Amino acid sequence: MSDPHHPHLHPHPHSDEEHAADSARGALKSGDSGSPTPPDESFEDAGSQALADALRSSFAIVKVLMGVLVVVFLLSGFFKVEPQEKAVILRFGRPVDNARLLEPGAHWAFPPPIDEVVRIPIGQIHTVNSSVGWFPVNALGEPLEAEPLPGQGLAPVRDGYLLSGDGNILHLVATLRYRIAEPGLRYLLDFANASNLVMNAFNNALLYAAARYSVDDILTRDQAGFREMARARLQELIERHDLGIMVDQIDNLRVLPPRQLKFAFDQVLEAEVRRSKEINDAKTYENQTLSQARAEAEARKNTAATERTRLVEFVAAEVERFTNNLPAFHTNPELFQQQRKAEVFANVFANAKETVVAPQRGPGSSRTILLQIDRDPPKPKAPEAPKAADHH
């Protein structure tokens, strides 16, 4: 009979249940002492034990793998919001925490399919091109060519165009730059393709503004006003339909006249350029003339002010001198006059070589002055050179 506790049959320790099962099998075998032991039962017990050990090892490995997968699953929920972005978490398709926006930085959410992270590029600039008013465009509204040849006719089915307020045809293309306004949920979640709605609103704004401006104003005279009216109309549509965007600017505006009238428009444009040049030249000449006249007037005013100051100071000095000399004149007028005459003669004849003073004429008497003026002294003759001695 086989011993259930034989070391060769049971090399590894068993659990209590396995020991009970082995004891039961041993009792049955010992009760049938008359029958021989089947030769393959020990091998079946060893195979069962090996299978049980393999299953236990497999279950342990599966548990470890499941634990690792759970950790990886939870770690995969970490995500980062970039500086120019914000994000919102959707749990089974609905925003959590009352659609609270997540600021830039690291965050965690349940991995899909439980949660979904929707990133909102709040700070990024988005662009759309107008799809009406230009030459042939593709399905996205982008121009297929820069400018067709002037000889081609206008095909309304193929070519886009706008009508100005004065009934003229023109071609126009522009680019809109915009940002998503906070919180941005309506822009991303409520519309299937929000950029198409923005493009349609932009097209409507261009058509609206073109219908209220003349073709000359749109082409050359007042493009800034046309641009501002289109922007105001676009802002009105954004608020009316709650598109959730902010307009940054309208740029890359190109306006062209109809190809059939390009030569006539070029002539008008050339005339406008010449007119502007003549007006600018006239204004420049006007400014130069006025500046020169103002400078000359200012110089004359300064000269007059200087002369006035000098004359006032001179008169004031004369008045002061006269006032100071008046007491001496009242004391002895004749002596005062003689002293003044002597001073005047001294100043007048300071550099004179000869001075002749005529006596004062009495009342009712005549005076005869005889002056003898010598001739100019003869010029001295140059000495003659001595004659050379005669040689015999």
Sequence and secondary structure as in RCSB ss.txt:
>XXXX:A:sequence
MSDPHHPHLHPHPHSDEEHAADSARGALKSGDSGSPTPPDESFEDAGSQALADALRSSFAIVKVLMGVLVVVFLL
SGFFKVEPQEKAVILRFGRPVDNARLLEPGAHWAFPPPIDEVVRIPIGQIHTVNSSVGWFPVNALGEPLEAEPLP
GQGLAPVRDGYLLSGDGNILHLVATLRYRIAEPGLRYLLDFANASNLVMNAFNNALLYAAARYSVDDILTRDQAG
FREMARARLQELIERHDLGIMVDQIDNLRVLPPRQLKFAFDQVLEAEVRRSKEINDAKTYENQTLSQARAEAEAR
KNTAATERTRLVEFVAAEVERFTNNLPAFHTNPELFQQQRKAEVFANVFANAKETVVAPQRGPGSSRTILLQIDR
DPPKPKAPEAPKAADHH
>XXXX:A:secstr
   TT TTT  S   HHHHHHHHHHHHHHHH TTS   TTHHHHHHHHHHHHHHHHHHHHHHHHHHHHHHHHHHH
TTEEEE TT EEEEEETTEESTTT  B SEEEE  TTTTEEEEEE SSS EEEE  SSSSSB TTS BSSS   T
TS   TTT   EE TTS EEEEEEEEEEEE SS HIIIII S HHHHHHHHHHHHHHHHHTTS HHIIIII HHH
HHHHHHHHHHHHHHHHT  EEEEEEEEEEEE  GGGHHHHHHHHHHHHHHHHHHHHHHHHHHHHHHHHHHHHHHH
HHHHHHHHHHHHHHHHHHHHHHHHHHHHHHH HHHHHHHHHHHHHHHHTTT S         TT           
                 
